[in-house]
């Protein structure tokens, strides 16, 4: 009678542990698969209410928008329309106002996110140091972010006023300008004025995420660098920045996606001005002001596709980097 043995990688039989046998192995596999199936069923039970709500709140309007983008529907007679295929998208491709809105949106996103990242990093590094009143400063930094966007836009609209605005008063007092400027009425200044408001409001968001990443870094690394006499600038670029890179990239992609769909700040400050109109402002103008549901839906679809493309590219690039590392 042969004793139960273990099969080694070399193919030899070695005595010692009893072999589980095919029956035990199949039972073990069945137990694992049963547990996996139970977990999957439980996950779907918990996710099902959210999926239903998202389907009703987001899925159905999205499908309606896709459908209307291929029609000539209008807001005053939306039930009577014809299918016109890709004609709306052709009109968009040759519409200079649409491409101006695309440029405004991309320029706004690149400039504002870049400034917010740099300022957020500087403020987060400052708040991460041991200093008196650090908790109070952290709370104060979050105030602009806590204010609703419409309220911030209205407040800054009065500050930018050419006759009564405090911005002109301050700049005149320190000699930066020699006469009052209509900051949000001047096509050459309006975009920069909007970017300044967005930077003021959203930099705390970047600061909060970067500060959270900084507080998770191990202190032993910095103590060793201090003992070795390494320059603080070198420590930042060689140690701090690589360690917080994942959190920093998440913050940047969140702000980029948010900037690409910007609407409320631009619309409240400058309305439908061509010099600052974003893609979302342009879509609203076509849908509401011109009551062109078909054309406006096509604009909304392109905005959705562009934002989805940016998110997909970021996820793919991040996945490739993680695999290579």
Buried (B, 14 or more C-beta within 10 A) or exposed (E): EEEEBEEEEEEEEEEEEEEEEEEEEEEEEEEEEEEEEEEEEEEEEEEEEEEEEEEEEEEEEBEEBBBBBBBBBBEEEEEEBEEBEEBBBEBBEEBEEBEBBBEBBBBBBEBBBEBBBEBBBEBBBBBBEEEEEEEEEBEEBEEBBEBEBEEBBEEBBEBBBBEEBEBBEEBBEEEEEEEBBBBBBBEEBBBEBBBBBBBBBBBBBBBBBBBEBBEEBEEEEBEEBEEEEBEEEEBEEEBBEEBBEEBBBBBBBBBBBBBBBBBBBBBBBBEEBBBBBBBBBBBBBBBEEEBBBBBBBBBBBBBBEBBEEBBEEBEEEBEEEEEEE
